[in-house]
Amino acid sequence: MLIEGARALICGGASGLGAATTRRLHAAGALVTVADVNTEAGEALVAELGERAAFSRCDVTDPAQVDHTVVAARGDGVLRIAVTCAGIGWAEKTAGRRGPHSVEPFHKVVQVNLLGSFHLLRAAGAAMLGNQPDDGGESGVIVMTASIAAFDGQIGQLVNAA
């Protein structure tokens, strides 16, 4: 996949792995859209990058916001690259002196990390269906990120293991 000149959407693109991915794609010549709930960090990253960068506030737990962000990232062109980096963490023992693991934080992590990834996958995949293949025969690429905590066996990583 040729990155130079391609439109790329990075959900969770304002910090951490997402910001590093945004910077790398931008450095390779992509037109990047940073999608994040952190408006301040997203706008600061776009200001740092300058041309070929845009920000779209997006809560990945809301399918309508993800759909809107995919359309914004396409602009008047085609979306070729989408990356899921939106994620949150919560460390808590499954059971301990304070009782069983809290329910709400578990649900919130699943909403962001799992459902948020699904929302981007379905919306970006649908947007890429109509793309004409490039010289390499590719219509687009979606990169899904995940935590290794499911395989690491770390104490307090129940939600990532699930």
N, C-alpha and C positions, 0 to 999 in steps of 0.2 A: 504494500500500500504506500503510495506516494504521499508523504505528509505535507510537503511544501504546497501551499495554496489550498489545502483541504480545510473544510470547516469542521471544527472539533468542539464537542461539548464535554465538559468535565463536571459532573455532579459531585459536590463536596470539594470543589476546586479551589477554595479560598485558604486552606490551611493543610498542614501535614503532607501526606502522600499526594493529595489532590493538588496542592499548590506546586509541589515538585513536578507533578505530571503536566500541569498547565505550563509551567516555565519551560519544560523540555519540549513539549509540542510547539510552543510559540517560537522557541529558538530554532526549531527545525522548519519554521515557515508556515505553520498552521494558523488559521484564523480561529482563535479560541474564544469560547464562551464559558465563563466561569459561572457555575450555578451553585448557590449556597444559601443557607439561611442567615449567615453572618454578612449582612450588607456592608458593614464597615470594612471588614477584612477583604471582601470581594472587590469592592471599589478601590481599595488601596492597591491590591495586586494588579488590577487593570490599569491604574494610573502608573504603576511601576513599569508595566510592559509597554504601554503606549499603543501605537498603531496595531491593528489586527487583534485587538482584545476587547471584549465586552463583558458586562456583568448582567446576570439575570437572577433576581432573588427567587429561590425555589426551595420549598419544603418537599422533600422527596416522598413524604408520607401522604401527600395529596396528589392523586393521579392527575387532576385538572391542572395543577401548577406544573407538573412534569410535562404534560402535553403542551402547555403554553410555552415552556422553556425550549422544548424541542423545535417548535415552530420558530421561535425567536432565533435560535442557533442556526437554523437553516437560512434565515433571511431570504434573499432573492436567489440563493444558490441551492446546493444540496449538502446535506449532512453526511459526512463520510466517516467520522470518528466519534464514538461516544464512550466515555469511561465512567464507571461507578466507583467513586471514592468516598461518597457520603457514608459516614459511619460514626457511631457513638459506642462507648463502652460502659460497662457496669461490673464492678467486682464485688461479689458477695458470696459467702459460703452457702451451699445448698441448705444446710441446717447447722445450727450452732447454739451457743449460749443465749443468743438474742432471738432464737426461734427460727422458723423456716424462711427461706429466701423471699424477699418482697415480690409481690406480683406486678405492680405497676412499672417498676424499672425494667423488668424482664419484657413486658409487653412493648414498652417504648423502644428498646433496643431491637426487638423483632420488627417493629414497624419501620424503623429507619434502615437497619442493615439488610433485612430480608425483603420486606415489601417495597422499600425504596428502590432497591436494585431491580426488582421485578417491574416496577413502574417505568423505570428508565429503559429497561430491556424491551418491553412491549412497545413503548412509544418510539424509541429510536429505531427499532427493528422495522416497524411499520413505515417510518419515514424513509428508510433506506431501500425498501422494496422497489420503489420506482426509479432508483438511481440507475443511470447507464453505467455498465461496468467500465472501469478504467483500463489502461493498457495491460494491466496484469490480470484482468478478468474479475476484479473485485468491485463490489458495489458499496462496500462499507465494512467497518469493523467495530465491534463492541467489546470492550475490555471490562471484565468483571473482577473486582478485587474482593478479597476475603481475609479473615484472620486465621492464623495458624493455631490459635488457642484451642480449637476443637481437637487437635491432634497432639497438643503439647501437654495436656493434663495439668494445667495450672490451677491452683486452689482459687476458687472464686470466679471461675470462668464458665459457669453453668450455661449462661445465655449463648455464648459463642459456641460451646459444644453442641447445644441444641440446634 
